[in-house]
Amino acid sequence: MSKVEVNQISSQCGSTLTIGQSGDTVTLACGATQTGFGRTGTVDWDTTAKTASFTAVSGNGYFVNTTSGAITLTLPASPSAGDIVAVRDYAQTFATNNLTIGRNGQPIDGLSNDFTLSTNGQAITLVYVDGTQGWKSVNSNETVNEIKYVTATGGTITCCGDYKIHTFTSPGTFTVTCAGNSAGSDTVDYLVVAGGGGGANQHSGGGGAGGLRASNGGASGCYTISPAPLGASAIPVTATAFPITVGGGGSGGTVPVDDGDGQPGSNSVFSTITATGGGGGGDYDNGTPGPGNGDPGGSGGGGGSDFSTAGSGNTPPVSPPQGNDGGDGGQHNTGGGGGGGGGGSAAAGADGVAGPTGGAGNGGAGAQVNIDTNSYYWAGGGGGATIQDGATGAGDGGIGGGGGGAAAQPATAPKIGTGGGSAINSGANGTFGGNPPPGGQGGAGGTNSGGGGGAGSSSDPGADGGNGGSGIVIIRYKYQ
């Protein structure tokens, strides 16, 4: 064996220098490094499959197993030209649980987006070129900058420009078949409204509105929401089936049952978003055990007369708040006064007013969320009802969402509580309270509005509390 030791081998500029002959192997000694040759376009494959998120090392290829959940591969930080990383679907599960390639501050094919692998069996090799194009795909069958959009089924589907809207007025399933990517769309906006609480009987409190939880529209067309603080961020989705729960309204208190409290509404649910049912209205105590306090909930139920307290809204607490407190009841023994109004999604319910000229509190106002392109109000509270000889009569339902108007039975010129709502939301208005004699029934919250029910006026037959309105779930995303 011959051995040649030199510090440098030079050749004439422009000539070819050959090391070794056909069949020879040229190797670097242990600890030696090379410069100027570049890589051959191959990687060293790590045959231990990755099952959790990790940061790649240049020169390595990885088999990634997403059987148990989605994984993120983060590309190397501060890469140099010629750095190379490869990846391959280990268990044919990328369509079910995606692999996200995090760009780590560098472009991928010139785009400032992470890249999602969502096809079973997918493989890709990336080589770093420069700060302009960043990591470039060198696979002939891959396009890194492919734009993908959320694709889904379920509910009643309508379109508004580039956006698709799924409306659920009853339970169903929102099935995502493609989760999209950041270059197209990979999040959805939502409106989730729970069922409203029922109103109580016998000059008592109105039902609270169902909790209202909504995103601010920034991900799907910047629709309007008022008041603005209600809006949260859109949420990401995966390719899976999301069960949808649409809460029903609570039933109103019935005559001649003392302590005829309104019942709370039921929750509405989409993915990680739960809106809590509205609190039931509290009934007039009338000497029976326990005060006629309103129930807590998405928005609180109004308290019954004789100074019963209102239920708390935004219970359990979420941010932004899903609702407001109900109003307290007023003293009725001096010849007037009534229950408090149920809380609404945008405002608290009003207190009942004591005394001969007193009356019931109005329900709190609902919020306006334009997610389905209609300027609808959602989740307005119901009004409380005054006693039989109250001078000012019943409280009105909160605007929007259909708070039920409370009924009244004064000796003369009865005032009937009006249903909440407006001309632009006539389909979800609450009904007016009933007209005595013999007894005035509370109005119902509007269907699919989340509005609370109004309270009944007295212990006379027919003066039951109104039922709360059912809830709704609406989902919106960019689809093209």
Secondary structure, 3 states (H helix, E strand, C coil): CCCCCCCCCCCCCCCCCCCCCCCCCCCCCCCCCCCCCCCCCCCEEEEEEECCCEECCCCEEEEECCCCCCEEEECCCCCCCCCEEEEEECCCCCCCCCEEEECCCCCECCECCCEEECCCCCEEEEEEEECCCEEEECCCCCCCCCCCCEEEECCEEEEECCEEEEEECCCEEEEEEEECCCCCCCEEEEEEECCCCCCCCCCCCCCCCCCEEEECCCCCCCCCEECHHHEECCEECCCCEEEEECCCCCCCCCCCCCCCCCCCCCCEEECCEEECCCCCCCCCCCCCCCCCCCCCCCCCCCCCCCCCCCCCCCCCCCCCCCCCCCCCCCCCCCCCCECCCCCCCCCCCCCCCCCCCCCCCCCCCCEEECCCCCCCEECCCCCCCECCCCCCCCCCCCCCCCCCCCCCCCCCCCCCCCCCCCHHHHHHCCCCCCCCCCCCCCCCCCCCCCCCCCCCCCCCCCCCCCCCCCCEEEEEEECC
